[in-house]
């Protein structure tokens, strides 16, 4: 009996092997890119659902981690009561929610449950098409390390999520703002990596205009600032810092609120003082906005291709939208809908700056 190992040869095609027909290769690249963008959309939805879970104080409602089991929620009254009794053993119920009814518990449980199930769904939507593309020879071999790395990073993100939840099951009825920020930051990195690889597949290097090196460098700076500002927002969320001063542009009657340096040593204020966290987030917004505006003005007269120019215009629009969302979220006392939109705005801004950077780099760089 003769075995057919053709799929192995196709999956492990060397870079110097003959390329498939251009039309077929282009269709394969497009299919892989669309798959990655679908995964990216799911990751963005996961981040927004995680934000809603945090804002509704639902993240500690599931006190066990069952990475392979537990796909179904409690199905009967007895299972629900058993799950509720487990929740009652932990600080959030004992210190904040004592007396909560079973129906009220179900309300917070389903947020966290949906968040975990969506995470498993992302794993499947990534893993199954990956294997199909690999075994059918539609993946370029040079893409394998980045895609395998993304899958492993997604698995690590699940562990980080449970590491974060565990911090709220010990003494205080809240997760660590440090672990929450790490969890959010890794999600943004995963989102960015998915978008970058998809753009590589969809948009080949341009042979037209060459972007000035200074514009490329400042776009890197802009991307780093947007990412750091997003992490700053994670600290604000973890400390409930959005509720302490709800006026703009001043913090009540202060430009420098008196609580800024209450903690000792002084550097702890940036991470554990909710007033300082909100103040830093405001200052970070001003700095980021100024850099993005300077980048837009600098690039306006540069010889850029149409896609790079479009990306920079989209960046400016996303910046304005995000600033407005931030102000209204603050002054309206962090309503759930606006807070989720503000978090989504951060993802959009990050993705647009990433798109601009990708286009600028793939147009080449002139001195």
C-alpha positions as CSV (number, residue, x, y, z in Angstrom):
1,X,0.0,0.0,0.0
2,X,1.5,3.4,-1.1
3,X,1.0,6.3,1.3
4,X,0.6,9.8,-0.1
5,X,2.7,12.4,1.7
6,X,2.0,15.2,-0.7
7,X,0.4,17.3,2.0
8,X,3.6,17.2,4.0
9,X,5.7,18.4,1.1
10,X,3.2,21.2,0.4
11,X,3.1,22.3,4.0
12,X,6.9,22.5,4.4
13,X,7.7,24.0,1.0
14,X,11.1,25.7,1.2
15,X,11.4,29.4,0.2
16,X,13.5,28.4,-2.9
17,X,11.0,25.9,-4.2
18,X,9.0,26.9,-7.3
19,X,6.2,29.4,-6.4
20,X,2.6,28.4,-7.2
21,X,0.8,30.3,-10.0
22,X,0.6,34.0,-9.2
23,X,-3.2,34.0,-9.2
24,X,-3.5,31.0,-6.9
25,X,-0.8,32.5,-4.5
26,X,-2.6,35.8,-4.4
27,X,-5.9,34.1,-3.6
28,X,-4.2,32.1,-0.8
29,X,-2.6,35.2,0.7
30,X,-6.0,37.0,0.6
31,X,-7.8,34.1,2.3
32,X,-5.2,33.9,5.0
33,X,-5.4,37.6,5.6
34,X,-9.2,37.6,5.8
35,X,-8.9,34.8,8.4
36,X,-6.5,36.8,10.5
37,X,-8.6,39.9,10.3
38,X,-11.6,37.9,11.5
39,X,-9.6,36.6,14.4
40,X,-8.5,40.3,15.1
41,X,-12.1,41.3,15.1
42,X,-12.9,38.6,17.7
43,X,-9.9,39.7,19.8
44,X,-11.3,43.3,19.7
45,X,-14.7,42.0,20.8
46,X,-13.0,40.0,23.6
47,X,-11.3,43.2,24.8
48,X,-14.6,45.1,24.8
49,X,-16.4,42.3,26.6
50,X,-13.6,42.2,29.1
51,X,-14.1,45.9,29.7
52,X,-17.8,45.4,30.3
53,X,-17.0,42.5,32.6
54,X,-14.7,44.8,34.6
55,X,-17.1,47.7,34.7
56,X,-20.0,45.6,35.9
57,X,-17.8,44.0,38.6
58,X,-18.5,40.5,37.1
59,X,-15.0,39.2,36.6
60,X,-14.8,37.4,40.0
61,X,-18.1,35.5,39.6
62,X,-16.4,32.4,38.3
63,X,-14.0,31.3,41.0
64,X,-12.7,28.2,39.2
65,X,-10.5,27.9,36.1
66,X,-11.4,25.0,33.8
67,X,-9.5,25.6,30.5
68,X,-10.8,22.4,28.9
69,X,-14.1,21.9,30.6
70,X,-16.9,24.2,31.8
71,X,-18.1,25.2,28.3
72,X,-21.7,24.9,29.4
73,X,-23.0,27.2,32.2
74,X,-25.0,25.7,35.1
75,X,-28.0,24.0,33.6
76,X,-30.4,23.4,36.5
77,X,-31.3,25.0,39.8
78,X,-29.1,22.7,41.8
79,X,-26.0,23.5,39.6
80,X,-26.7,27.2,39.9
81,X,-27.0,27.0,43.6
82,X,-23.8,25.0,43.9
83,X,-22.0,27.6,41.7
84,X,-23.4,30.4,43.8
85,X,-22.3,28.8,47.1
86,X,-18.7,28.6,45.7
87,X,-18.9,32.4,44.9
88,X,-20.0,33.1,48.5
89,X,-16.7,31.7,49.9
90,X,-14.7,34.5,48.3
91,X,-14.1,38.2,49.3
92,X,-16.2,39.9,46.7
93,X,-19.4,38.3,48.0
94,X,-18.4,38.6,51.7
95,X,-17.3,42.2,51.5
96,X,-19.3,43.7,48.7
97,X,-22.2,41.6,47.6
98,X,-23.4,39.9,50.8
99,X,-27.2,39.3,50.5
100,X,-27.1,39.1,46.7
101,X,-29.8,36.9,45.3
102,X,-29.3,34.0,42.9
103,X,-30.9,36.0,40.1
104,X,-28.5,38.9,40.7
105,X,-25.6,36.5,40.7
106,X,-26.6,35.1,37.3
107,X,-26.5,38.7,35.9
108,X,-22.8,39.0,36.7
109,X,-22.0,35.4,36.0
110,X,-23.0,35.6,32.4
111,X,-20.6,38.4,31.7
112,X,-17.6,36.5,32.8
113,X,-18.9,33.2,31.3
114,X,-19.3,34.9,27.9
115,X,-15.8,36.4,28.2
116,X,-14.3,32.9,28.8
117,X,-16.3,31.2,26.1
118,X,-15.4,33.8,23.6
119,X,-11.7,33.2,24.5
120,X,-12.1,29.5,23.7
121,X,-13.9,30.4,20.5
122,X,-11.0,32.5,19.4
123,X,-8.6,29.6,20.0
124,X,-10.7,27.4,17.7
125,X,-11.2,30.0,15.0
126,X,-7.4,30.4,15.0
127,X,-6.3,26.8,15.3
128,X,-8.7,25.0,12.9
129,X,-8.1,27.3,9.8
130,X,-4.4,27.4,10.6
131,X,-4.2,23.6,10.3
132,X,-6.4,23.7,7.1
133,X,-4.2,26.3,5.5
134,X,-1.0,24.5,6.6
135,X,-2.0,21.1,5.4
136,X,-3.3,22.4,2.1
137,X,0.0,24.2,1.4
138,X,-1.6,27.7,1.4
139,X,0.7,29.1,4.1
140,X,4.0,30.5,3.2
141,X,6.7,28.9,5.3
142,X,8.1,32.2,6.4
143,X,4.8,33.0,8.1
144,X,4.8,29.9,10.3
145,X,7.0,31.3,13.1
146,X,4.8,34.4,13.6
147,X,1.6,32.4,13.4
148,X,2.8,29.7,15.9
149,X,4.0,32.5,18.1
150,X,0.6,34.2,18.0
151,X,-1.1,30.9,19.0
152,X,1.3,30.5,21.9
153,X,0.8,34.1,23.0
154,X,-3.0,33.5,22.9
155,X,-2.5,30.5,25.2
156,X,-0.3,32.6,27.5
157,X,-3.1,35.3,27.6
158,X,-5.5,32.7,29.0
159,X,-3.1,32.0,31.8
160,X,-2.6,35.7,32.4
161,X,-6.4,36.1,32.6
162,X,-6.6,33.5,35.4
163,X,-3.6,35.0,37.1
164,X,-5.4,38.3,37.1
165,X,-8.7,36.7,38.5
166,X,-6.8,34.9,41.2
167,X,-5.6,38.3,42.6
168,X,-9.2,39.1,43.5
169,X,-9.9,35.8,45.3
170,X,-7.5,36.2,48.2
171,X,-8.0,39.2,50.4
172,X,-9.5,42.2,48.6
173,X,-12.6,41.9,46.4
174,X,-10.9,43.3,43.3
175,X,-8.3,42.2,40.8
176,X,-4.8,43.7,40.8
177,X,-4.5,46.8,38.6
178,X,-1.1,45.6,37.6
179,X,-2.3,42.2,36.4
180,X,-5.3,43.8,34.7
181,X,-3.0,46.2,32.8
182,X,-0.8,43.3,31.7
183,X,-3.8,41.3,30.6
184,X,-5.1,44.3,28.5
185,X,-1.6,45.1,27.2
186,X,-1.1,41.6,25.9
187,X,-4.5,41.7,24.2
188,X,-3.5,44.9,22.4
189,X,-0.2,43.3,21.3
190,X,-2.0,40.2,19.9
191,X,-4.4,42.5,18.1
192,X,-1.6,44.5,16.6
193,X,0.3,41.4,15.5
194,X,-2.7,39.9,13.8
195,X,-3.4,43.2,11.9
196,X,0.3,43.6,10.9
197,X,0.6,40.1,9.4
198,X,-2.8,40.5,7.6
199,X,-1.6,43.8,6.1
200,X,1.6,42.1,5.0
201,X,-0.5,39.6,3.1
202,X,-3.0,42.0,1.6
203,X,-0.8,45.0,0.8
204,X,2.5,44.4,-1.0
205,X,5.3,47.0,-0.8
206,X,4.7,50.1,-2.9
207,X,7.1,51.0,-5.7
208,X,6.0,54.6,-5.8
209,X,6.6,57.4,-3.3
210,X,9.2,57.0,-0.5
211,X,8.3,58.2,2.9
212,X,10.8,60.4,4.7
213,X,12.6,58.6,7.5
214,X,11.7,61.2,10.0
215,X,8.0,60.5,9.3
216,X,8.5,56.8,9.8
217,X,10.4,57.4,13.1
218,X,7.7,59.7,14.4
219,X,5.0,57.2,13.5
220,X,6.9,54.6,15.6
221,X,6.9,57.1,18.5
222,X,3.2,57.8,18.0
223,X,2.4,54.0,18.1
224,X,4.4,53.6,21.3
225,X,2.6,56.6,22.9
226,X,-0.9,55.2,21.9
227,X,0.1,51.9,23.4
228,X,1.4,53.4,26.7
229,X,-1.8,55.6,26.9
230,X,-3.9,52.4,26.6
231,X,-1.9,50.8,29.4
232,X,-2.5,54.0,31.4
233,X,-6.2,53.5,30.9
234,X,-5.8,50.0,32.2
235,X,-4.4,51.3,35.4
236,X,-7.2,53.9,35.7
237,X,-9.8,51.1,35.2
238,X,-8.1,48.8,37.7
239,X,-8.1,51.5,40.4
240,X,-11.6,52.8,39.5
241,X,-9.8,56.1,38.9
242,X,-12.5,57.3,36.5
243,X,-14.8,58.1,39.3
244,X,-12.6,60.4,41.5
245,X,-12.7,63.7,39.5
246,X,-15.4,64.1,36.9
247,X,-14.8,67.6,35.6
248,X,-12.8,68.8,32.6
249,X,-10.4,70.4,31.9
250,X,-9.6,71.0,35.6
251,X,-9.9,68.4,38.3
252,X,-12.7,70.1,40.2
253,X,-10.9,73.5,40.9
254,X,-7.4,72.1,40.6
255,X,-4.9,71.8,37.8
256,X,-2.8,69.8,40.3
257,X,-5.1,68.0,42.7
258,X,-3.8,67.8,46.3
259,X,-3.9,64.0,46.4
260,X,-1.3,63.5,43.7
261,X,1.5,62.5,46.1
262,X,-0.2,61.0,49.1
263,X,1.5,57.6,48.9
264,X,5.1,56.9,50.0
265,X,7.4,56.1,48.4
266,X,6.5,58.7,45.8
267,X,6.7,56.4,42.7
268,X,3.8,54.3,44.1
269,X,1.4,57.1,43.3
270,X,1.6,56.4,39.6
271,X,0.4,52.9,40.1
272,X,-1.7,52.8,43.3
273,X,-3.1,56.3,43.7
274,X,-6.4,56.6,41.7
275,X,-6.1,60.4,41.5
276,X,-2.6,60.2,40.2
277,X,-3.5,57.5,37.7
278,X,-6.3,59.7,36.3
279,X,-4.1,62.7,36.2
280,X,-1.4,60.8,34.3
281,X,-4.0,59.5,31.9
282,X,-5.1,63.1,31.2
283,X,-1.5,64.3,30.7
284,X,-0.8,61.2,28.5
285,X,-3.8,62.1,26.3
286,X,-2.4,65.7,25.8
287,X,1.1,64.5,24.9
288,X,-0.2,61.8,22.6
289,X,-2.5,64.2,20.9
290,X,0.2,66.7,20.3
291,X,2.6,64.1,18.9
292,X,-0.1,62.7,16.5
293,X,-1.0,66.2,15.4
294,X,2.7,67.1,14.8
295,X,3.1,63.8,12.8
296,X,0.0,64.7,10.7
297,X,1.3,68.2,9.9
298,X,4.8,66.8,9.2
299,X,3.5,64.2,6.8
300,X,1.1,66.5,5.1
301,X,3.7,67.9,2.8
302,X,5.7,64.7,2.4
303,X,5.7,62.7,-0.9
304,X,3.5,59.9,0.4
305,X,1.5,57.2,-1.4
306,X,-2.3,57.4,-1.3
307,X,-2.7,54.6,1.2
308,X,-0.2,56.1,3.7
309,X,-1.9,59.5,3.3
310,X,-5.3,58.0,3.9
311,X,-4.0,56.2,7.0
312,X,-2.8,59.5,8.5
313,X,-6.1,61.2,7.8
314,X,-7.9,58.3,9.5
315,X,-5.5,58.6,12.4
316,X,-6.4,62.2,12.9
317,X,-10.2,61.4,12.8
318,X,-9.7,58.5,15.3
319,X,-7.7,60.8,17.6
320,X,-10.5,63.4,17.7
321,X,-13.2,60.8,18.3
322,X,-11.2,59.2,21.1
323,X,-10.5,62.5,22.8
324,X,-14.3,63.4,22.7
325,X,-15.2,59.9,24.0
326,X,-12.7,60.3,26.9
327,X,-14.1,63.7,27.9
328,X,-17.7,62.6,27.8
329,X,-17.0,59.3,29.6
330,X,-15.4,61.3,32.4
331,X,-17.9,64.1,32.9
332,X,-20.9,61.7,32.6
333,X,-19.5,59.5,35.5
334,X,-18.3,56.6,33.3
335,X,-21.6,55.2,31.9
336,X,-21.1,51.6,30.7
337,X,-21.9,52.3,27.0
338,X,-19.5,55.3,26.7
339,X,-16.7,53.6,28.7
340,X,-16.9,50.6,26.3
341,X,-16.8,53.0,23.3
342,X,-13.8,54.7,24.8
343,X,-12.0,51.5,25.1
344,X,-12.9,50.6,21.6
345,X,-11.7,54.0,20.4
346,X,-8.3,53.1,21.9
347,X,-8.2,49.9,19.8
348,X,-9.2,51.8,16.7
349,X,-6.6,54.5,17.2
350,X,-3.9,51.9,17.8
351,X,-5.0,49.9,14.7
352,X,-5.0,53.0,12.5
353,X,-1.6,54.2,13.6
354,X,-0.3,50.7,13.0
355,X,-1.8,50.8,9.5
356,X,-0.1,54.1,8.9
357,X,3.2,52.7,10.1
358,X,2.9,49.6,7.9
359,X,2.2,51.7,4.8
360,X,5.0,54.2,5.5
361,X,7.5,51.4,6.0
362,X,6.4,49.5,2.9
363,X,6.7,52.5,0.8
364,X,10.4,52.6,1.7
365,X,12.1,55.5,3.5
366,X,13.9,58.4,2.0
367,X,16.5,60.3,3.9
